[in-house]
C-alpha cells in the first residue's frame, strides 16, 4: 500500500515538473513568435539603431551599431562632446569627455561595466533560444503591471547574471526588464513595438534607477543587416 502511494506521489511530482516546464516553453515559444519567429530572428546579423535620449530636459542623439553576438558600439553626443562605449570580442573600451569625468582619450572599460555591456550583444534577450545559449528560464508567476497581465520570468544567463523579465500576456512581447545597474536595481520599460524586416523592436525604452533617475529613448530609425565596418570597434591608438 505504501509502495503504491509512493509511486503515485512520484508520478504526480514528475507530471507537475513536466507541466511547469511546458508552461515556460509555451510562453517562450509565443514570445519568439511575437517577435517574428526564430528564422527571422536568426537572420538578423547586424543592427544600426538611431535614437533620441531625453534626460534632464536635454535631447541627446544616440547611435548603436551592433554585430550580433560579437561587437557593439554606442555613441552619444552631449553639448558637442562625444561619448563612446565599445565591446568587441569580449573586450571593452570607451571614450569619456572631461565634462563626464573622463580624459577624452580611449580607456579600457571597467570589468563590471563590461560584464553588463556584454548582454547588449544579444538584441533579442536571454529567453530567445535560451537552451542553446545555456541560460535558465523560470516562470515566477502571472502578475499585473500597469493594469496589464504579464508573465514574470526569471532568466539566469550561463555566467550567472539574473534578470526579471515581464512578458505581456496578450501580445507576448517584453514590457519590462528588471536588472542590476551599477550595483543598483533598475528597470527598463519597453513599448511601441514596430516591425522592421519582419522583426518587432521596441521603439520606446524608459530606463530608470535611483542613481540616474529616468531616461527615455525614442527610436528614430532601425536598419537591419546594413553593412558595418569592423574598424569602428577597434580601440584607437595614439
C-alpha positions in Angstrom: 0.0 0.0 0.0 2.8 2.4 1.0 4.7 1.5 -2.2 1.7 2.3 -4.4 1.2 5.6 -2.6 4.9 6.4 -3.1 4.7 5.6 -6.8 1.6 7.8 -7.2 3.4 10.7 -5.3 6.5 10.4 -7.6 4.3 10.3 -10.7 2.4 13.4 -9.6 5.7 15.2 -8.9 7.1 14.2 -12.4 3.9 15.4 -14.1 4.0 18.6 -12.1 7.6 19.4 -13.2 6.7 18.5 -16.8 3.7 20.7 -16.8 5.7 23.6 -15.3 8.5 23.2 -17.9 5.9 23.0 -20.7 4.3 26.3 -19.4 7.7 28.0 -19.6 8.4 26.7 -23.1 4.9 27.6 -24.2 5.4 31.3 -23.1 8.9 31.4 -24.6 7.7 29.9 -27.9 4.8 32.5 -28.1 7.3 35.3 -27.2 9.6 34.2 -30.1 6.7 34.0 -32.5 5.5 37.5 -31.4 8.9 39.0 -32.2 8.8 37.4 -35.7 9.8 33.8 -35.4 13.2 32.1 -34.9 14.0 32.1 -38.6 13.6 35.9 -38.9 15.5 36.4 -35.6 18.5 34.3 -36.7 18.6 36.1 -40.0 19.5 39.4 -38.2 23.3 39.7 -38.3 23.7 43.5 -37.9 21.6 46.3 -36.4 22.1 50.1 -36.6 19.7 51.9 -34.3 19.4 55.7 -34.2 17.7 57.1 -31.1 17.0 60.3 -29.2 17.7 60.2 -25.5 15.7 62.5 -23.2 17.3 63.2 -19.9 17.2 66.2 -17.5 15.5 68.4 -20.1 18.1 67.6 -22.8 17.7 65.6 -26.0 20.8 63.6 -26.9 21.3 61.8 -30.2 22.4 58.2 -29.7 23.6 55.6 -32.3 24.1 51.9 -31.6 25.9 49.7 -34.2 25.7 46.0 -33.4 27.2 42.9 -35.0 25.0 40.3 -33.2 27.0 38.2 -30.7 30.3 39.9 -31.5 30.6 43.7 -31.3 28.6 46.7 -30.3 29.3 50.5 -30.4 27.2 53.1 -28.6 27.9 56.7 -29.4 26.2 59.8 -27.9 26.9 63.5 -28.3 26.2 65.9 -25.5 26.8 69.7 -25.9 29.4 69.0 -28.7 31.1 66.3 -26.7 31.1 62.6 -27.8 30.9 59.6 -25.5 31.7 56.2 -27.0 31.3 52.7 -25.5 32.5 49.7 -27.4 32.5 45.9 -26.8 34.4 43.8 -29.3 35.4 40.1 -28.9 34.6 40.2 -25.2 36.8 43.2 -24.6 35.6 46.8 -23.9 36.9 50.3 -24.3 35.3 53.8 -24.1 35.9 57.5 -24.5 34.5 59.8 -21.9 34.7 63.6 -22.4 36.2 65.6 -19.5 32.7 67.0 -18.7 31.7 63.4 -17.8 34.8 62.7 -15.7 36.9 61.3 -18.4 40.0 62.4 -20.3 38.7 62.4 -23.8 41.1 59.6 -24.7 40.4 55.9 -25.2 40.4 53.9 -22.0 39.7 50.3 -21.0 36.2 49.6 -19.8 36.0 48.5 -16.2 35.2 44.8 -15.7 31.9 45.3 -14.0 30.7 47.7 -16.8 32.0 45.3 -19.4 30.0 42.4 -17.9 26.8 44.5 -18.1 27.5 45.6 -21.7 28.1 42.0 -22.9 24.4 41.4 -22.7 23.7 44.0 -25.4 25.4 41.7 -27.9 22.2 39.8 -27.9 19.4 42.2 -29.0 16.6 39.7 -28.5 17.3 38.8 -24.9 18.1 35.7 -22.9 14.8 33.9 -23.3 15.1 33.6 -27.1 16.9 30.3 -27.8 17.7 30.1 -24.1 18.6 26.3 -24.2 21.1 26.8 -27.0 22.6 29.7 -25.0 22.9 27.7 -21.8 20.5 30.0 -20.0 17.8 29.0 -17.5 14.3 30.4 -17.6 11.8 30.1 -14.8 8.1 31.2 -14.5 7.7 33.2 -11.3 4.0 33.7 -11.9 1.3 35.7 -13.5 1.1 39.3 -12.3 -0.4 42.7 -13.1 1.8 45.6 -14.2 0.4 48.9 -15.4 -3.1 47.4 -15.5 -1.8 44.7 -17.9 -1.5 41.0 -17.2 2.1 39.8 -17.5 4.1 36.6 -17.1 7.0 37.2 -14.7 10.0 35.3 -16.0 13.3 34.8 -14.1 16.2 34.5 -16.6 19.6 33.3 -15.5 22.4 33.5 -18.0 25.1 30.8 -18.3 27.5 33.2 -16.5 25.1 33.6 -13.6 23.5 37.0 -14.3 19.9 37.2 -13.3 17.2 39.4 -14.8 13.5 39.6 -14.2 11.6 39.8 -17.5 7.9 40.6 -17.9 6.1 39.3 -20.9 2.7 40.8 -21.8 0.1 38.1 -21.5 -1.8 39.4 -24.6 1.0 40.3 -27.1 3.7 38.0 -25.7 6.2 40.9 -26.2 8.5 42.1 -23.4 7.0 45.0 -21.4 9.6 45.4 -18.6 13.0 44.2 -17.5 14.4 44.5 -14.0 18.2 44.3 -13.9 21.2 45.4 -11.7 22.7 48.7 -13.0 26.0 49.7 -11.4 25.1 47.7 -8.2 21.6 49.2 -8.0 18.2 47.8 -9.1 17.0 49.3 -12.3 14.0 49.0 -14.6 13.6 49.1 -18.4 10.1 49.7 -19.7 9.6 48.7 -23.3 6.7 49.8 -25.6 5.6 51.0 -29.0 6.8 47.9 -30.9 7.2 48.3 -34.7 8.1 45.8 -37.3 11.3 46.1 -39.4 12.0 43.4 -42.0 9.6 41.0 -40.3 11.0 41.5 -36.8 9.4 43.6 -34.0 11.5 46.1 -32.0 10.5 48.3 -29.1 10.6 51.9 -30.3 10.4 53.4 -26.8 12.5 52.5 -23.8 12.4 54.1 -20.4 15.3 53.3 -18.2 15.2 54.2 -14.5 17.3 53.6 -11.4 17.8 55.6 -8.1 21.2 56.9 -9.2 20.4 58.1 -12.8 16.7 58.9 -12.5 14.7 58.2 -15.7 16.0 58.3 -19.2 13.7 57.9 -22.3 15.0 56.5 -25.5 12.9 57.1 -28.7 13.9 55.2 -31.8 14.1 57.2 -35.0 15.5 54.6 -37.4 16.4 50.9 -37.4 18.5 49.3 -40.2 18.6 45.5 -40.3 21.7 43.8 -41.9 23.2 47.1 -43.1 27.0 46.8 -43.9 29.1 47.6 -40.9 32.8 48.5 -41.0 34.6 46.3 -38.4 37.2 49.2 -37.9 34.7 51.2 -35.8 35.0 48.6 -33.0 38.8 48.8 -32.7 40.3 50.9 -29.9 42.1 53.9 -31.3 45.9 54.1 -30.7 47.8 57.3 -30.2 
